[in-house]
């Protein structure tokens, strides 16, 4: 069992509302009260300048110091190679399909019928989910990699929990066997890249954005099994002074296009979220995690943007002060005309989306009865209603839901349709969740193309 595994009482006063946390963290970052992790001072200044934040750089770097903990166990045993994430302007749709089986650094097969290649990533084609059941089959689950999938030996793997947010600044280690001896929790939840739907900023709204040109397939729902992160933190010796928790992956260092080494992917969580519903997952859909999805253990942060669900987790820092990483300041915040000059608060919850299980420009028989199917999901609440339009939004009718709506998960739906005559049609699906929010007609522009939530116009042909 883990060294120094005494149980402690959860600290009081940490379960802040997430929006309060976001605003406070942004103020702390701008005021230099957050500690930067694993990035050289000169690189931070360059990142801030690129994001238009150079005026705050002096304050931010004032608190700049952190050891980068050496990766445990099998960190060096990887396959593939480091490659930067793809950018907007990738190969056109016809070319991408032909390349889908040749994504560097991804272990599992990527059949053209199921995936579209996106740089170091693989996007699920939504039509490949038709008839597959509620959970995305593991072999069809999208892959989002910053570098390449590491192939780690579960028997050699260990998780290190450390930092000044633990009692007496101590360190604890947990093997996979240790985690499996702890009480297990099973949770059905989706994981979704923050940039899912990014391409529609350009194709529907005529706006330029940077990043991988996802359509709607950078999402999947699975049945995850593991141990609550809060349980592990308590056994490691959680201090009442802890405020942030920083999981770090065991994939290779991420190097930007200009040569800046940002280190391993890592992103802090507020302690309140870490103690709520976050899992250290070691199973996916009833089987051990496969390499591309985080083997041996990944973090699962329900409802939040996918970057929070760190794959191949190797260590977790527990901090008594706010933490900074490039993945909650320069990346995964909103910049643009609709946002303050310093950007939005770091992204947390995912947004609201719907997708048809149909190919783009699908051909459907005219004057025949069709059963349109799709899925809708929300990071804020359960999906309560889905409406479908087959005439470009002129009229709407409710779809039939085929799952019990649950927070952090999606619902399948269907609607009958008989196209009256041959010709082009535009299908729309619009979800409403239990918070009362409905998908809008447009999404406010942000330069990195995050959180697209507008109703997507899906073209089909009746023939």
C-alpha positions in Angstrom: 0.0 0.0 0.0 1.1 3.6 -0.4 3.8 5.1 1.7 2.5 7.8 4.2 -1.1 6.8 3.5 -2.7 8.3 6.6 -6.2 9.5 6.1 -7.0 13.2 6.7 -10.2 15.2 7.0 -11.0 17.1 3.8 -10.2 20.8 4.2 -13.0 23.2 4.8 -13.9 26.2 2.7 -12.6 24.6 -0.5 -15.9 23.8 -2.3 -16.2 27.1 -4.1 -18.6 27.5 -7.0 -16.6 26.9 -10.2 -17.2 30.4 -11.7 -16.0 32.0 -8.4 -12.9 29.8 -8.7 -12.3 30.8 -12.3 -12.5 34.6 -11.6 -10.3 34.3 -8.6 -7.7 32.2 -10.5 -7.6 34.7 -13.3 -7.0 37.6 -10.8 -4.3 35.6 -9.0 -2.6 34.8 -12.3 -2.6 38.4 -13.5 -1.4 39.6 -10.1 1.5 37.2 -9.9 0.1 35.2 -7.0 0.1 31.9 -8.9 3.2 29.7 -9.3 4.3 28.8 -12.8 5.2 25.2 -13.3 8.0 23.9 -15.5 8.4 26.7 -18.1 11.4 28.9 -18.4 11.0 32.7 -17.7 12.0 33.7 -21.2 9.4 31.2 -22.7 6.6 32.6 -20.4 7.4 36.1 -21.6 7.2 35.0 -25.2 3.9 33.1 -24.6 2.4 36.2 -22.9 3.5 38.5 -25.7 2.0 36.2 -28.3 -1.3 36.2 -26.4 -1.2 40.0 -26.0 -0.5 39.8 -22.3 3.1 41.1 -22.2 2.0 44.0 -19.9 1.3 41.6 -17.1 4.4 39.5 -17.6 6.4 41.2 -14.9 3.7 40.5 -12.3 3.2 36.9 -13.4 6.9 35.9 -13.4 7.3 37.3 -9.9 6.2 34.0 -8.4 7.9 31.9 -11.0 9.7 28.8 -9.6 8.9 25.1 -9.6 10.7 21.8 -9.8 9.6 19.6 -12.6 9.2 16.2 -10.9 11.0 13.4 -12.6 8.6 11.0 -14.3 8.2 7.7 -12.5 8.6 4.2 -13.7 8.3 3.8 -17.5 8.2 7.4 -18.6 11.0 6.8 -21.1 9.5 3.8 -22.8 7.4 5.3 -25.6 6.7 4.5 -29.2 6.3 6.9 -32.1 7.7 10.4 -32.1 6.9 13.9 -30.9 4.9 16.0 -33.4 3.1 19.2 -33.1 -0.7 19.2 -33.2 -2.2 19.9 -36.6 -3.4 23.4 -37.4 -6.3 25.0 -39.3 -5.7 24.6 -43.0 -5.0 20.9 -43.0 -5.5 18.7 -46.0 -9.0 19.0 -47.6 -11.8 16.5 -46.7 -11.1 14.2 -49.6 -7.4 13.9 -48.8 -8.0 13.4 -45.1 -10.1 10.3 -45.6 -7.3 8.6 -47.6 -4.8 9.4 -44.9 -6.8 8.3 -41.9 -4.9 5.1 -41.4 -1.5 6.9 -41.2 -1.5 9.0 -38.0 2.0 9.0 -36.4 2.2 8.0 -32.8 -1.3 6.4 -32.5 -1.3 2.7 -31.6 -4.7 1.4 -32.5 -6.0 0.8 -36.1 -7.8 3.7 -37.7 -10.1 2.4 -40.4 -11.1 5.0 -42.9 -14.8 4.2 -42.3 -14.4 5.3 -38.7 -11.8 8.0 -38.5 -10.5 11.2 -40.1 -6.9 12.0 -39.6 -6.1 15.3 -37.9 -2.4 15.8 -37.5 -1.4 13.7 -34.5 -5.1 13.1 -33.8 -7.9 10.9 -35.1 -11.5 12.2 -35.2 -14.4 9.8 -35.0 -16.8 9.9 -37.9 -20.2 10.3 -36.3 -21.9 8.0 -38.8 -19.6 5.2 -37.4 -21.6 5.5 -34.1 -25.0 4.6 -35.7 -26.3 1.5 -34.0 -23.4 1.1 -31.6 -25.3 1.6 -28.4 -25.0 4.3 -25.8 -21.2 4.1 -25.2 -18.7 4.7 -27.9 -16.9 1.5 -28.7 -13.3 1.8 -27.6 -12.0 1.0 -31.0 -14.0 4.0 -32.4 -13.2 6.5 -29.6 -11.4 9.6 -30.9 -7.8 10.2 -30.1 -6.4 13.5 -29.0 -2.6 13.5 -28.6 -0.2 16.4 -28.0 2.7 14.2 -29.0 2.7 10.4 -29.4 1.0 7.6 -27.4 3.4 6.2 -24.9 3.2 2.4 -24.4 3.8 1.9 -20.6 4.1 -1.3 -18.6 1.3 -1.4 -16.0 3.4 -3.6 -13.7 6.2 -0.9 -13.6 3.9 2.1 -13.4 3.4 4.1 -10.2 1.7 7.3 -9.4 3.6 9.8 -7.2 1.5 12.3 -5.2 3.6 15.1 -3.8 3.7 18.8 -2.9 3.3 21.4 -0.1 -0.4 20.8 -0.1 0.2 17.5 1.7 0.8 17.1 5.4 4.4 17.9 6.2 5.1 18.3 2.4 5.4 14.5 2.1 5.3 12.2 -0.9 3.2 9.1 -1.5 3.3 6.5 -4.2 0.5 4.2 -5.5 1.0 1.2 -7.8 -1.8 0.1 -10.1 -2.4 -2.8 -7.6 -2.7 -0.2 -4.8 -5.3 1.7 -6.7 -7.3 -1.4 -7.4 -7.4 -2.3 -3.7 -9.2 1.0 -3.0 -13.0 1.3 -3.3 -13.9 1.4 -7.0 -16.3 3.8 -8.8 -17.9 3.3 -12.2 -19.1 6.4 -14.1 -20.6 6.9 -17.5 -19.3 10.2 -18.9 -18.2 11.9 -22.2 -14.7 13.3 -22.9 -14.6 16.1 -25.4 -11.8 18.2 -26.8 -12.3 21.9 -26.1 -11.8 22.6 -29.9 -14.5 20.1 -31.0 -16.5 21.8 -33.7 -13.7 24.4 -34.3 -14.0 24.1 -38.1 -17.5 25.6 -38.0 -16.2 28.9 -36.9 -14.8 29.1 -40.5 -17.3 27.1 -42.6 -20.5 28.5 -40.9 -19.4 31.8 -39.5 -16.6 32.9 -41.9 -14.1 33.4 -39.0 -10.5 32.5 -38.8 -9.3 30.4 -35.9 -6.2 28.4 -35.1 -5.9 24.7 -34.0 -7.0 21.3 -35.3 -9.9 21.6 -37.7 -12.3 19.2 -35.9 -15.9 18.8 -37.1 -18.0 17.2 -34.3 -16.1 13.9 -33.7 -13.7 14.9 -31.0 -16.0 13.5 -28.4 -16.9 10.1 -27.0 -18.8 8.6 -24.1 -17.5 5.6 -22.2 -18.1 3.6 -19.0 -15.1 4.4 -16.9 -14.0 2.5 -13.7 -11.4 3.6 -11.2 -10.9 5.2 -7.8 -12.0 8.6 -6.8 -9.1 11.1 -6.9 -10.3 12.5 -3.5 -9.8 9.0 -2.0 -6.2 8.9 -3.2 -5.5 12.5 -2.0 -6.8 11.8 1.4 -4.7 8.7 1.8 -1.7 10.6 0.6 -2.2 13.0 3.5 -4.1 16.0 2.2 -3.4 19.2 4.1 -6.0 21.9 5.0 -3.8 24.4 3.1 -4.2 22.6 -0.2 -5.9 24.7 -3.0 -4.8 23.2 -6.4 -4.1 19.7 -7.8 -1.9 19.4 -10.9 -1.9 16.0 -12.7 1.0 15.5 -15.2 1.1 13.0 -18.1 3.9 10.6 -19.0 3.8 11.4 -22.7 6.8 13.2 -24.3 7.4 16.9 -23.8 5.3 19.1 -26.0 7.4 21.4 -28.2 5.7 24.2 -30.0 6.2 25.1 -33.7 8.8 27.8 -32.7 10.8 25.4 -30.6 9.5 26.2 -27.1 9.6 23.1 -24.9 6.5 23.3 -22.6 7.2 20.0 -20.8 4.7 17.3 -20.3 1.0 18.1 -20.5 -0.4 19.2 -17.2 -3.3 21.3 -16.0 -4.3 22.3 -12.5 -7.7 21.6 -11.0 -9.2 23.4 -8.0 -9.3 21.1 -4.9 -13.1 21.4 -4.8 -13.4 19.7 -8.2 -10.7 17.2 -7.4 -12.7 16.1 -4.3 -16.0 16.1 -6.1 -16.4 13.6 -9.1 -12.9 13.2 -10.6 -11.7 9.6 -11.2 -8.3 8.0 -11.6 -9.6 5.6 -14.3 -8.0 2.3 -15.1 -10.8 0.7 -17.1 -12.8 1.8 -20.2 -15.9 0.0 -21.2 -15.1 -3.0 -19.0 -11.5 -3.5 -20.2 -8.2 -2.2 -19.1 -7.4 1.2 -20.6 -5.8 0.9 -24.0 -2.6 2.9 -24.7 -4.2 5.6 -26.8 -6.7 6.3 -24.1 -4.4 6.6 -21.1 -3.1 3.2 -20.0 -2.4 2.4 -17.3 -4.3 5.2 -15.5 -5.8 8.5 -16.7 -7.6 11.3 -15.0 -11.3 11.6 -15.8 -12.8 15.1 -15.1 -16.6 14.8 -15.9 -18.2 17.7 -17.7 -14.9 19.6 -18.1 -12.9 20.3 -21.3 -10.9 17.2 -22.3 -7.5 18.8 -21.5 -8.3 18.4 -17.8 -8.6 14.6 -18.2 -4.9 14.0 -18.3 -3.9 10.7 -19.9 -1.0 8.4 -18.8 -0.9 10.3 -15.5 2.4 9.8 -13.7 2.4 12.3 -10.9 0.1 14.7 -9.1 1.2 17.8 -7.4 -0.9 19.0 -4.5 -0.2 22.7 -3.9 -0.9 25.2 -1.1 -0.9 28.0 -3.7 -2.5 28.6 -7.1 -0.7 26.9 -10.0 0.0 28.0 -13.5 0.7 25.9 -16.6 0.6 26.8 -20.3 -2.6 24.7 -20.5 -4.6 27.1 -18.3 -3.2 30.4 -19.4 -1.9 30.6 -22.9 -4.0 27.6 -24.0 -7.6 26.8 -23.1 -8.8 30.3 -22.4 -10.8 32.6 -24.8 -9.1 35.4 -26.6 -10.7 37.7 -29.2 -12.9 40.8 -29.6 -15.6 39.4 -27.4 -13.3 38.9 -24.5 -11.1 41.1 -22.2 -7.6 41.9 -23.5 -6.1 39.5 -20.9 -8.5 36.7 -22.1 -11.2 34.8 -20.3 -10.8 32.8 -17.2 -9.4 29.3 -17.8 -11.9 27.0 -19.5 -13.7 24.5 -17.2 -17.1 23.1 -18.2 -17.8 21.9 -21.7 -20.6 23.5 -23.7 -23.8 22.2 -25.4 -23.7 20.3 -28.8 -25.7 18.0 -31.1 -24.6 15.8 -34.0 -26.4 13.7 -36.6 -25.1 10.1 -37.2 -25.0 10.8 -40.9 -22.1 11.4 -43.4 -21.7 15.0 -44.6 -23.7 15.4 -47.8 -25.3 12.0 -47.3 -27.6 10.7 -50.1 -31.1 9.7 -48.9 -33.9 8.4 -51.0 -36.5 11.0 -51.8 -40.2 10.2 -50.8 -39.0 7.4 -48.5 -39.3 7.2 -44.8 -36.0 7.7 -42.9 -35.0 7.6 -39.3 -32.6 10.4 -38.5 -30.5 9.6 -35.4 -27.9 11.6 -33.4 -26.5 12.5 -30.0 -26.6 15.6 -27.8 -24.5 16.4 -24.8 -23.9 19.3 -22.3 -21.2 20.1 -19.7 -23.6 22.2 -17.6 -26.5 19.8 -17.1 -28.4 16.8 -18.5 -29.9 17.2 -22.0 -33.6 17.6 -21.5 -34.8 18.1 -25.0 -33.7 17.9 -28.6 -35.5 19.5 -31.6 -34.8 18.7 -35.2 -35.4 20.8 -38.4 -35.3 19.4 -41.9 -35.8 22.7 -43.7 -32.9 24.7 -42.6 -34.5 26.0 -39.3 -37.8 27.2 -40.7 -39.7 24.7 -38.6 -38.8 22.5 -35.7 -40.2 19.3 -34.0 -39.1 17.4 -31.0 -36.9 14.3 -31.4 -37.4 11.2 -29.3 -34.8 10.7 -26.6 -33.5 7.1 -26.2 -31.5 7.5 -22.9 -32.3 8.8 -19.5 -30.7 12.2 -19.4 -27.7 12.4 -17.0 -25.2 15.0 -16.2 -21.8 14.7 -17.9 -23.2 12.2 -20.4 -24.9 12.3 -23.7 -28.3 11.1 -25.0 -29.2 9.4 -28.2 -32.2 10.6 -30.1 -34.2 10.0 -33.3 -36.7 11.6 -35.6 -38.6 10.3 -38.6 -38.3 12.2 -41.9 -39.6 11.7 -45.5 -38.0 14.2 -47.9 -40.8 15.3 -50.2 -38.7 15.7 -53.4 -35.2 15.2 -54.7 -32.8 18.0 -54.0 -30.5 19.5 -51.3 -31.7 19.8 -47.7 -30.1 21.2 -44.5 -30.7 19.3 -41.3 -30.4 20.9 -37.9 -30.5 19.5 -34.3 -30.8 21.8 -31.3 -30.4 20.6 -27.7 -31.7 22.2 -24.5 -30.3 21.1 -21.2 -31.6 21.1 -17.6 -30.1 24.5 -16.9 -32.5 25.9 -19.5 -29.8 26.7 -22.0 -30.4 26.0 -25.7 -27.9 25.9 -28.5 -27.6 29.3 -30.1 -27.6 30.2 -33.8 -23.9 31.5 -33.6 -21.0 31.2 -31.2 -19.0 34.3 -30.2 -15.7 34.2 -32.0 -12.5 33.3 -30.2 -9.1 33.1 -31.8 -8.3 29.5 -30.8 -11.7 28.2 -31.8 -12.8 26.7 -28.5 -16.3 25.8 -27.3 -18.2 26.0 -30.5 -21.9 25.4 -29.5 -24.0 26.8 -32.3 -26.5 24.6 -34.1 -24.6 22.9 -36.9 -26.0 23.0 -40.5 -25.7 19.4 -41.8 -26.2 19.2 -45.6 -27.8 16.1 -47.2 -29.1 15.2 -50.7 -32.4 13.6 -51.4 -32.1 11.5 -54.6 
